[in-house]
Amino acid sequence: MRNYKNIQPEKIFQALADSTRLRLLMLLLHHEKELCCCELSDSLHIPEYAVSRHIKILQYSGLVEARKEGRWVYYRLSPRPGKFIQKTLQNLLLLKDLWKEDRKSLRKRLKLRQNGKCVLGPAHLSLRSKEK
């Protein structure tokens, strides 16, 4: 388990300073459960390597935690560094509905789960072709 006493506020604010990382955090906040990299990738329509890179930064800042299950890694918001970050993100959601399309895309992607688990890997190409 990560030692949260060593988290530095500047790392949190650096992590929050990127729009892609904010979008990832918004999806994790909105869904309130774990999401795998491919679900995040498909929902935001960005490559998995980009999601993975941004998730690593969010993990390093202490905002996101990961749990491995078989070949899948599931991510969720950290219960720490506290409720401050969650409240901030919720307020951002109220102020600007910029992430409405991301949430809509996530709902569509989550319908591909079986027994509540991600089983497909990246499906963004097939999702996009069905949208047209």
trRosetta pair geometry for C-beta under 8 A, 3 or more apart (Angstrom, degrees):
i j d omega theta_ij theta_ji phi_ij phi_ji
2 62 6.4 180 136 -118 147 86
2 65 7.5 -139 5 -105 127 98
2 78 7.9 -51 55 -127 139 135
3 6 5.1 49 105 9 105 110
4 7 5.3 -20 -162 -10 60 119
4 62 6.0 110 -122 -152 82 137
4 78 8.0 154 -98 165 122 137
4 80 4.5 -17 -122 123 158 148
4 81 6.2 170 -165 -97 115 68
7 11 6.6 -121 -167 60 73 126
7 12 6.9 56 166 -46 113 107
7 61 7.2 68 -151 174 106 48
7 62 4.3 -30 -109 -15 133 159
7 80 7.7 179 -3 135 153 106
7 81 5.4 -131 97 -84 157 121
8 11 4.7 91 70 -2 88 105
8 12 7.6 -161 97 -5 50 83
9 12 5.5 -54 -155 33 43 114
9 13 6.4 33 154 -13 73 105
10 13 5.8 -56 -145 42 35 107
10 14 6.2 40 154 -22 67 105
11 14 5.7 -50 -145 36 30 113
11 15 6.4 33 153 -21 62 105
11 60 6.6 -116 -175 125 126 87
11 61 4.4 -176 139 -119 94 77
11 62 7.3 82 103 8 123 97
12 15 5.7 -57 -153 35 30 112
12 16 6.4 21 153 -13 65 110
12 61 5.0 129 -92 -179 47 115
12 62 6.8 -47 -81 54 94 100
12 63 6.5 122 -130 -55 83 108
12 81 6.5 -64 -86 22 143 149
12 85 7.0 -116 -166 -87 126 124
13 16 5.5 -55 -142 42 36 109
13 17 6.3 51 153 -41 64 102
14 17 5.6 -48 -151 15 32 121
14 57 7.8 -111 117 -178 97 114
14 61 7.0 -163 66 -93 88 125
15 18 7.3 -66 -175 22 34 102
15 21 5.7 -141 175 162 69 154
15 57 5.4 167 -116 141 89 96
15 58 5.4 119 -164 -100 129 55
15 60 7.5 177 -80 71 123 85
15 61 3.7 -72 -31 -28 147 162
15 63 5.8 -174 119 3 153 137
16 21 6.8 -131 -107 105 25 120
16 22 6.4 68 -158 -81 62 90
16 25 7.6 -17 -110 -1 77 161
16 63 7.9 139 -60 -72 86 159
16 85 7.9 -146 -77 -137 129 102
17 21 7.9 32 56 53 43 130
18 21 4.2 72 74 13 104 109
18 22 6.8 -171 90 -11 52 84
18 54 6.9 -142 103 -130 142 109
18 57 7.7 43 24 100 144 155
19 22 5.5 -53 -147 36 34 114
19 23 6.4 38 154 -22 66 103
20 23 5.6 -51 -150 34 33 113
20 24 6.5 36 150 -19 65 103
20 44 7.3 86 -147 179 85 151
20 46 6.8 17 -137 -22 122 175
20 50 7.0 -83 -174 156 156 110
20 54 5.3 -113 116 -97 112 156
21 24 5.5 -49 -148 35 36 114
21 25 6.3 36 153 -18 65 104
21 54 4.9 -158 -82 -170 80 111
21 57 6.4 -72 -99 86 137 122
21 58 5.8 170 -151 -65 108 106
22 25 5.7 -54 -147 39 32 111
22 26 6.2 37 152 -24 65 105
22 89 8.0 179 -155 -120 78 96
22 92 7.6 -101 -168 147 117 162
23 26 5.6 -51 -147 33 31 115
23 27 6.7 31 154 -18 63 102
23 44 5.7 104 132 -114 133 124
23 99 6.1 169 -129 -113 73 109
23 102 5.6 -164 -164 -101 102 162
24 27 6.0 -55 -153 34 31 109
24 28 6.5 26 152 -14 65 108
24 40 6.0 33 -127 -160 91 130
24 44 7.2 -37 -75 -51 71 150
24 51 6.9 142 -99 -143 127 82
24 54 5.8 160 -15 121 153 128
24 55 6.7 -143 -177 -79 156 75
24 58 6.6 -121 100 -42 134 156
24 64 7.8 -27 133 -74 118 148
25 28 5.6 -57 -147 41 34 110
25 29 6.0 33 154 -19 68 108
25 58 6.9 -176 -70 -128 96 137
25 63 6.6 -37 -106 153 119 134
25 64 7.5 -122 -97 -64 80 108
25 77 7.0 77 -149 -96 77 104
25 85 7.9 -95 -166 164 137 111
25 89 5.8 -123 135 -111 114 141
26 29 5.7 -55 -144 39 29 111
26 30 6.0 29 157 -20 65 110
26 89 6.3 -168 -93 -169 64 112
26 92 7.5 -100 -94 97 109 121
26 93 6.7 144 -140 -80 104 100
26 99 4.4 -102 138 -123 154 170
26 102 6.6 76 94 89 121 145
26 103 7.7 -88 137 -60 104 96
27 30 5.7 -55 -140 39 29 110
27 31 6.0 18 164 -11 65 111
27 35 6.6 -35 132 12 111 168
27 40 6.3 147 90 -121 153 85
27 43 6.0 110 -123 112 148 151
27 44 7.5 -97 -37 -54 147 102
27 99 7.4 -144 -57 -176 69 129
27 102 5.9 -103 -72 148 103 117
27 103 6.9 -175 -109 -88 72 63
27 106 5.4 162 -143 -76 110 150
28 31 6.3 -58 -137 43 24 102
28 35 6.3 -126 -97 20 73 119
28 64 6.8 -114 -102 -112 175 104
28 75 6.5 -72 -103 119 127 97
28 76 6.1 152 -161 -146 112 39
28 77 4.9 140 135 -45 120 87
29 32 7.1 17 178 -70 31 63
29 77 6.1 61 -78 -50 67 144
29 86 6.4 159 -125 -136 114 77
29 89 4.9 -163 -65 123 167 141
29 90 6.9 -147 171 -66 138 71
29 93 7.5 -142 106 -45 134 136
30 93 7.5 148 -78 -110 98 144
30 99 7.5 -158 -40 124 143 131
30 103 5.3 -100 159 -110 164 113
30 106 7.3 120 90 65 127 156
31 35 5.9 77 72 -51 163 118
31 106 6.5 -110 -67 155 117 142
31 110 7.7 165 -126 -73 123 144
33 76 6.9 -72 165 -106 27 115
34 67 6.6 -60 -120 42 148 116
34 74 3.6 37 166 165 129 121
34 75 6.3 140 -153 61 77 28
34 76 4.6 -65 -91 -55 69 106
35 39 4.7 -122 -172 84 96 129
35 40 5.5 108 128 -53 124 90
35 74 6.7 139 63 -154 17 76
35 75 5.9 -35 65 59 71 84
35 76 7.5 128 14 -79 68 62
35 106 7.6 -47 -120 -149 145 117
36 39 5.0 95 57 7 73 103
36 40 7.3 -141 98 -2 38 89
36 72 5.1 -59 -113 -166 137 107
36 73 6.4 119 -138 72 82 49
36 74 5.4 -55 -77 -95 71 63
36 75 7.3 126 -112 9 24 82
36 118 4.2 -88 20 16 141 159
37 40 5.7 -59 -150 40 33 110
37 41 6.0 36 152 -23 68 109
37 48 5.4 72 144 -151 113 97
37 51 5.3 144 -160 108 85 128
37 52 5.8 20 -140 -73 139 82
37 55 6.8 -91 -104 -14 96 158
37 73 6.3 35 -19 68 107 98
37 75 7.3 83 -65 -10 65 121
38 41 5.3 -50 -141 37 34 117
38 42 6.1 32 159 -17 66 106
38 48 6.2 -19 -92 -98 62 120
38 118 6.2 143 60 -178 111 141
38 120 7.0 -155 128 86 147 79
38 121 5.1 -161 -103 -169 162 36
38 122 4.6 -131 -142 -70 103 55
38 123 7.1 78 162 1 114 74
39 42 6.0 -53 -143 39 28 107
39 43 6.2 28 157 -20 62 111
39 106 7.0 64 164 -140 96 81
39 109 5.2 142 -148 134 76 131
39 110 6.8 54 -148 -78 127 69
39 118 5.7 -115 -40 -96 112 131
40 43 5.8 -59 -145 37 28 111
40 44 6.2 4 165 1 65 113
40 51 4.9 137 103 -149 116 140
40 55 7.6 112 79 -66 166 122
40 75 7.3 -3 -37 47 141 131
41 44 6.6 -73 -145 48 21 93
41 45 8.0 87 162 -85 53 8
41 46 6.1 -111 -145 76 65 63
41 47 6.5 -24 -149 164 117 17
41 48 4.5 -35 -84 -82 155 64
41 50 7.7 122 -118 59 92 88
41 51 4.7 -105 -75 -14 82 146
41 122 5.7 -49 95 -112 136 102
41 124 6.3 -94 127 -41 89 131
42 45 7.3 22 -171 -75 30 48
42 105 7.2 -164 130 159 72 106
42 109 4.7 137 101 -114 125 136
42 122 6.2 165 -61 -149 98 65
42 123 5.5 15 -104 60 146 74
42 124 4.2 -158 -117 -73 73 83
42 127 5.9 98 -170 9 112 151
43 102 5.8 66 152 -168 100 72
43 105 4.5 135 -152 110 61 104
43 106 4.0 26 -125 -78 137 73
43 109 5.2 -98 -68 6 84 147
44 51 7.1 146 47 -85 133 108
44 102 6.0 10 -94 -128 70 104
44 105 7.3 154 -58 93 27 145
45 105 7.1 -84 -32 -159 94 161
45 124 6.1 141 -117 -155 58 128
45 128 7.3 93 -119 -76 112 117
46 50 4.7 -83 153 77 114 138
46 51 6.2 139 92 -50 105 87
47 50 4.8 97 66 3 82 102
47 51 7.3 -148 102 -2 45 86
48 51 5.5 -54 -148 38 39 112
48 52 6.0 42 154 -23 70 106
48 122 5.8 -104 -46 -69 121 127
49 52 5.5 -52 -145 37 31 116
49 53 6.4 35 154 -22 64 104
50 53 5.8 -51 -148 33 31 111
50 54 6.4 24 155 -12 64 108
51 54 6.0 -62 -149 42 29 106
51 55 5.9 32 154 -23 67 110
52 55 5.7 -53 -142 36 28 113
52 56 6.5 35 155 -25 62 101
53 56 5.9 -51 -156 27 29 113
53 57 7.1 27 149 -15 61 103
54 57 5.7 -53 -156 34 38 112
54 58 6.4 36 148 -17 68 106
55 58 5.5 -55 -148 40 36 112
55 59 6.2 39 151 -22 68 103
55 64 6.1 -99 -157 101 75 156
55 66 7.6 82 160 -73 121 117
55 75 5.9 -96 -146 -98 127 157
56 59 5.6 -52 -147 36 31 112
56 60 6.3 34 152 -22 64 106
57 60 5.6 -52 -147 35 31 114
57 61 6.5 27 154 -16 63 106
58 61 5.8 -55 -147 38 31 109
58 63 4.8 -79 -170 69 83 109
58 64 4.0 43 127 7 112 124
59 62 7.7 48 177 -69 32 21
59 63 7.7 -96 -75 55 22 66
59 64 5.1 -67 -73 78 61 92
59 65 7.1 106 -123 -100 87 28
59 66 6.3 -18 -102 -17 133 108
61 64 7.9 56 59 15 90 80
62 78 5.8 -75 162 36 63 171
62 80 6.6 -53 166 108 113 86
62 81 5.5 71 116 -41 128 98
63 77 6.7 -49 167 -144 71 73
63 78 5.7 -158 -177 18 19 112
63 81 7.4 -43 -85 9 61 95
63 85 6.2 -150 -125 179 101 165
64 75 5.4 2 -179 -171 117 109
64 76 7.0 156 -154 80 72 29
64 77 6.3 -60 -103 -111 61 37
64 78 6.1 -114 -72 -28 9 90
65 75 7.1 157 81 -151 41 60
65 76 5.8 -21 61 64 89 80
65 77 7.7 28 17 123 85 16
65 78 5.0 112 -29 -89 98 77
66 73 5.3 -3 -169 179 115 107
66 74 6.9 146 -156 77 60 43
66 75 5.4 -28 -98 -95 73 72
67 73 7.2 156 76 -159 36 60
67 74 5.0 -21 63 63 90 95
67 75 8.0 176 20 -79 70 29
67 76 7.6 10 2 7 108 107
68 72 7.3 155 -156 89 54 48
68 73 5.1 -29 -99 -103 69 78
68 74 7.8 175 -88 18 20 72
69 72 5.2 -18 69 70 84 97
69 73 7.7 154 23 -97 65 29
69 74 6.3 17 10 -6 113 112
69 117 7.7 -111 108 -136 140 120
72 117 7.3 168 29 -174 168 99
72 118 5.7 147 -130 68 142 109
74 118 7.9 166 -89 11 92 119
77 85 7.7 -172 -164 104 119 120
77 86 6.8 96 157 -86 154 99
78 81 7.1 48 100 -11 127 53
81 84 7.0 -40 106 46 92 110
81 85 6.4 88 61 -17 90 122
82 85 6.8 119 73 6 66 86
83 86 5.3 -62 -157 46 54 113
83 87 5.7 55 147 -24 83 105
84 87 5.9 -60 -148 38 26 109
84 88 6.3 28 154 -21 64 108
85 88 5.5 -53 -147 35 32 114
85 89 6.3 29 156 -16 66 105
86 89 5.8 -56 -147 39 31 108
86 90 6.2 31 154 -19 65 107
87 90 5.6 -54 -145 37 31 112
87 91 6.3 33 155 -20 64 105
88 91 5.8 -57 -152 36 29 111
88 92 6.5 32 150 -20 63 104
89 92 5.5 -50 -150 34 35 115
89 93 6.6 41 150 -22 64 100
90 93 5.5 -49 -153 31 35 116
90 94 6.7 33 150 -17 64 103
91 94 5.6 -53 -150 36 36 111
91 95 6.2 32 154 -18 68 109
92 95 5.7 -58 -143 40 31 109
92 96 6.4 -37 179 41 67 96
93 96 7.6 -94 -136 63 16 57
93 97 7.3 47 -172 -101 59 56
93 99 6.9 -59 -114 44 82 122
97 100 4.7 34 160 -44 98 112
99 102 4.5 -48 -166 40 77 121
99 103 5.9 79 135 -24 87 96
100 103 6.0 -59 -152 36 30 108
100 104 6.4 30 152 -19 65 108
101 104 5.5 -52 -145 37 34 115
101 105 6.2 36 155 -19 66 106
102 105 5.8 -57 -149 38 29 111
102 106 6.3 32 151 -22 64 105
103 106 5.5 -50 -146 34 33 114
103 107 6.5 38 154 -21 64 100
104 107 5.9 -50 -153 31 31 112
104 108 6.7 30 150 -16 62 106
105 108 5.7 -55 -152 36 34 113
105 109 6.3 32 151 -19 67 107
105 127 7.7 85 -157 156 90 143
106 109 5.6 -56 -145 38 33 111
106 110 6.2 34 157 -23 67 106
107 110 5.9 -54 -145 33 28 111
107 111 7.3 41 152 -30 58 97
108 111 6.1 -48 -167 14 34 116
108 127 6.6 113 126 -149 121 120
109 112 6.0 -48 -175 17 48 114
109 123 7.0 155 -136 63 89 115
109 127 6.6 -23 -88 -94 82 153
110 113 5.6 -17 -171 -8 58 116
112 118 7.8 37 100 -133 98 65
112 119 7.7 -143 142 49 85 84
112 120 5.5 -40 154 -4 128 142
112 123 5.9 -164 -133 25 173 166
113 116 5.8 15 150 -141 133 14
113 117 5.9 150 -163 63 98 26
113 118 6.0 -57 -108 -80 87 44
113 119 6.9 117 -145 3 46 91
114 117 6.3 -35 71 60 65 81
114 119 4.8 -6 27 -4 111 145
118 121 7.7 110 155 -58 106 29
120 123 4.9 15 126 -54 141 118
122 125 7.6 62 134 0 99 87
123 126 5.1 -54 -176 47 82 109
123 127 5.6 87 123 -29 89 101
124 127 5.5 -55 -141 38 33 113
124 128 6.2 34 161 -21 67 106
125 128 6.0 -55 -148 35 28 109
125 129 6.6 25 156 -17 62 107
126 129 5.8 -54 -146 36 34 111
126 130 6.5 33 155 -18 65 106
127 130 5.9 -60 -153 37 31 109
127 131 6.6 35 152 -26 65 105
128 131 5.6 -51 -150 27 35 115
128 132 7.1 35 156 -24 63 101
129 132 6.2 -52 -158 24 35 111
